Amino acid sequence: MKVMTRSALACAVSLAFALPAAQAAMVTFEDSALAFIGDGESLQSGGYTFTMVGGPFGGITDDISLGGVAPTNSSGQYFAVFNDSAIVMRNSQAGLFSLRSLAYSFIPELPGIYGAGDVTGALVITGMAGGGSTDVSLDFGPADANGAFAFTQTDLGSFGASFFESVTFRACVYTMGTCDFVGFNGAQFAIDNLVAAIPEPASLALAALALGVAGASRRRTTVAPN
């Protein structure tokens, strides 16, 4: 797992949001009907809003719907993202939240096109707050003997200790030594069992102050003097 913070400002924001958390809960997608959505459309589950961006479609699905490309160890419904799309997660109450852990899996275009042990790419998760961003990159688990993939449950460590305004999920596929986000519709993945938390009410004022200070600092560094 690789964690990267973009800019010193983002690092300061991330540290400022490492606040005590309460009301942690797991988003399992079992509280929503099966549904697919297109670019710019949203679904809600577990108190969070999931919006498709930059691609044709994704949605809440299950093994029956996906057939032979479904993750082999799923426990019910999950969110699947297809054809190089991305998904943005936000607190439905427009507040800050942290993402502590999740289950994730690669979804192949067709059954059996990968060999045993193949590692196809990575899930890249980006948290946004105060104009800065923090990324965590997670390699997809290798294909099994049948060329199928399984969910991997992962704790997000230091990334999960920070609070964000939004979290974006997207996949890249390994090509010629690099991980490309434009995978000719092959960058596909599923997420499930997202453990998310919101700050203690007493910490929200501190978080808002940190956002304001970070935003003011960012404006001072980008506005040219007269």
C-alpha positions as CSV (number, residue, x, y, z in Angstrom):
1,M,0.0,0.0,0.0
2,K,1.4,3.4,-1.1
3,V,0.2,6.7,0.5
4,M,1.1,10.0,-1.2
5,T,0.1,13.5,-0.2
6,R,0.1,16.1,-2.9
7,S,1.6,19.4,-1.6
8,A,2.7,20.5,1.9
9,L,-0.7,22.2,2.2
10,A,-2.5,18.9,1.7
11,C,-0.2,17.3,4.3
12,A,-1.1,20.0,6.9
13,V,-4.8,19.5,6.1
14,S,-4.5,15.8,6.5
15,L,-2.8,16.1,9.9
16,A,-5.4,18.7,11.0
17,F,-8.2,16.2,10.3
18,A,-6.7,13.4,12.3
19,L,-9.4,14.0,14.9
20,P,-11.2,11.7,17.3
21,A,-14.0,9.9,15.4
22,A,-17.4,8.6,16.4
23,Q,-20.3,6.9,14.6
24,A,-18.2,4.6,12.6
25,A,-20.3,2.3,10.4
26,M,-19.9,-0.2,7.6
27,V,-21.4,0.6,4.2
28,T,-22.4,-2.8,2.7
29,F,-24.8,-1.7,-0.1
30,E,-27.4,-4.1,1.2
31,D,-29.8,-1.2,2.0
32,S,-30.3,-0.2,-1.6
33,A,-31.9,-1.9,-4.6
34,L,-29.8,-3.2,-7.5
35,A,-29.3,-0.3,-9.9
36,F,-26.8,1.0,-12.5
37,I,-26.1,4.7,-13.1
38,G,-24.3,6.8,-15.7
39,D,-21.8,9.6,-15.6
40,G,-22.9,12.3,-13.1
41,E,-25.6,10.3,-11.6
42,S,-25.7,9.2,-7.9
43,L,-26.9,6.4,-5.6
44,Q,-27.1,6.5,-1.8
45,S,-26.2,3.8,0.7
46,G,-25.4,3.7,4.4
47,G,-25.6,7.5,4.8
48,Y,-23.2,8.2,1.9
49,T,-23.7,9.4,-1.7
50,F,-21.8,7.7,-4.5
51,T,-21.5,9.6,-7.8
52,M,-20.2,8.2,-11.1
53,V,-17.6,10.4,-12.9
54,G,-15.5,10.2,-16.0
55,G,-17.0,7.1,-17.5
56,P,-20.2,5.4,-18.8
57,F,-21.6,3.4,-15.9
58,G,-21.5,1.5,-12.6
59,G,-23.8,0.7,-9.7
60,I,-24.9,-1.6,-7.0
61,T,-24.9,-5.2,-8.2
62,D,-24.4,-8.8,-7.1
63,D,-22.9,-12.1,-8.3
64,I,-26.0,-13.1,-10.4
65,S,-25.9,-9.8,-12.3
66,L,-22.1,-10.1,-13.1
67,G,-22.0,-13.8,-13.8
68,G,-18.5,-15.2,-14.5
69,V,-16.6,-12.0,-13.8
70,A,-18.0,-11.5,-10.2
71,P,-15.6,-11.6,-7.3
72,T,-15.4,-15.1,-6.0
73,N,-15.9,-14.4,-2.3
74,S,-18.6,-11.7,-2.2
75,S,-21.1,-11.7,0.6
76,G,-24.0,-10.1,-1.1
77,Q,-24.4,-6.7,-2.9
78,Y,-21.5,-4.4,-3.7
79,F,-20.7,-1.4,-5.9
80,A,-19.1,-2.2,-9.2
81,V,-17.4,0.3,-11.6
82,F,-16.9,-0.4,-15.2
83,N,-15.1,0.8,-18.4
84,D,-12.4,3.1,-16.8
85,S,-15.0,5.0,-14.7
86,A,-14.5,6.4,-11.3
87,I,-16.8,6.8,-8.3
88,V,-16.9,9.7,-5.8
89,M,-18.1,9.1,-2.2
90,R,-19.4,11.9,0.0
91,N,-21.2,12.2,3.3
92,S,-24.9,12.6,2.5
93,Q,-25.1,15.3,5.2
94,A,-22.3,17.3,3.5
95,G,-19.9,16.7,6.4
96,L,-16.4,15.5,6.7
97,F,-15.7,11.7,7.0
98,S,-12.9,9.2,7.1
99,L,-12.5,5.9,5.3
100,R,-10.8,3.4,7.5
101,S,-11.0,0.2,5.6
102,L,-12.7,-1.5,2.6
103,A,-12.9,-4.7,0.5
104,Y,-12.0,-4.3,-3.1
105,S,-11.5,-6.5,-6.2
106,F,-10.6,-6.3,-9.8
107,I,-13.4,-7.1,-12.4
108,P,-12.1,-8.6,-15.7
109,E,-13.8,-7.8,-18.9
110,L,-14.4,-11.5,-19.6
111,P,-14.1,-14.7,-17.6
112,G,-10.8,-16.6,-17.8
113,I,-8.8,-14.1,-19.8
114,Y,-6.1,-13.8,-17.0
115,G,-3.8,-16.6,-15.9
116,A,-3.2,-17.8,-12.3
117,G,-1.2,-15.3,-10.3
118,D,-1.7,-12.3,-12.7
119,V,-1.7,-8.9,-11.0
120,T,-3.7,-6.6,-13.3
121,G,-3.4,-3.2,-11.7
122,A,-4.3,-1.2,-8.6
123,L,-7.2,0.6,-6.9
124,V,-6.3,4.3,-6.3
125,I,-8.2,6.1,-3.6
126,T,-8.0,9.9,-3.4
127,G,-9.2,11.9,-0.4
128,M,-9.9,15.6,-1.0
129,A,-9.9,18.3,1.7
130,G,-9.1,22.1,1.8
131,G,-7.9,22.1,-1.8
132,G,-5.3,19.3,-1.2
133,S,-5.4,15.6,-1.8
134,T,-4.0,12.4,-0.4
135,D,-3.7,9.2,-2.5
136,V,-3.5,5.6,-1.4
137,S,-2.7,2.9,-4.0
138,L,-3.7,-0.8,-3.5
139,D,-2.6,-3.6,-5.8
140,F,-5.5,-5.9,-6.8
141,G,-5.1,-9.4,-5.5
142,P,-3.7,-11.9,-8.0
143,A,-6.0,-14.1,-10.2
144,D,-6.7,-17.6,-8.9
145,A,-6.2,-20.9,-10.8
146,N,-9.4,-20.1,-12.9
147,G,-8.3,-16.6,-13.7
148,A,-10.9,-15.1,-11.3
149,F,-10.5,-12.4,-8.6
150,A,-11.5,-12.1,-5.0
151,F,-12.3,-9.3,-2.6
152,T,-9.4,-8.2,-0.4
153,Q,-10.3,-6.5,3.0
154,T,-7.7,-3.8,3.8
155,D,-7.1,-1.4,6.6
156,L,-6.1,2.0,5.2
157,G,-3.7,2.9,8.0
158,S,-2.7,6.6,8.0
159,F,-5.1,7.4,5.2
160,G,-8.0,6.2,7.3
161,A,-7.0,8.4,10.2
162,S,-7.6,11.6,8.2
163,F,-11.0,13.3,7.4
164,F,-12.0,14.4,3.9
165,E,-14.8,16.2,2.1
166,S,-14.8,13.5,-0.6
167,V,-13.1,10.3,-1.5
168,T,-12.7,9.1,-5.2
169,F,-12.1,5.5,-6.2
170,R,-10.6,4.7,-9.6
171,A,-8.6,1.8,-11.1
172,C,-5.5,1.7,-13.2
173,V,-4.2,-1.3,-15.2
174,Y,-0.5,-2.3,-15.6
175,T,0.8,-1.6,-19.1
176,M,4.4,-1.7,-20.1
177,G,5.6,-1.0,-16.6
178,T,3.1,1.8,-15.8
179,C,-0.4,1.8,-14.3
180,D,-2.7,3.5,-16.8
181,F,-6.1,4.9,-15.8
182,V,-7.2,4.7,-19.4
183,G,-7.3,0.9,-19.7
184,F,-9.3,0.6,-23.0
185,N,-12.3,-0.1,-20.8
186,G,-10.4,-2.7,-18.8
187,A,-10.0,-0.6,-15.6
188,Q,-12.9,-2.1,-13.6
189,F,-13.4,-2.9,-10.0
190,A,-15.8,-3.5,-7.1
191,I,-15.8,-2.1,-3.6
192,D,-17.7,-3.3,-0.5
193,N,-17.7,-3.3,3.3
194,L,-16.5,0.3,3.6
195,V,-15.9,1.3,7.2
196,A,-16.4,5.1,7.4
197,A,-16.6,7.5,10.3
198,I,-17.5,11.1,11.0
199,P,-15.7,13.4,13.6
200,E,-17.0,13.9,17.1
201,P,-19.4,16.9,17.2
202,A,-16.9,18.8,19.4
203,S,-14.2,18.4,16.7
204,L,-16.2,19.7,13.8
205,A,-15.5,23.4,14.7
206,L,-11.8,22.6,14.7
207,A,-12.0,20.8,11.4
208,A,-13.9,23.8,9.9
209,L,-11.2,26.2,11.2
210,A,-8.5,24.0,9.6
211,L,-10.3,24.0,6.3
212,G,-10.6,27.8,6.4
213,V,-7.0,28.4,7.3
214,A,-5.9,26.0,4.5
215,G,-8.1,27.6,2.0
216,A,-6.8,31.1,2.9
217,S,-3.2,29.9,2.7
218,R,-3.9,28.4,-0.7
219,R,-5.4,31.6,-2.0
220,R,-2.4,33.6,-0.8
221,T,-0.1,31.3,-2.7
222,T,-2.0,31.5,-5.9
223,V,-3.0,35.2,-6.2
224,A,-0.4,37.4,-7.8
225,P,0.6,40.6,-6.0
226,N,-0.6,43.9,-7.6
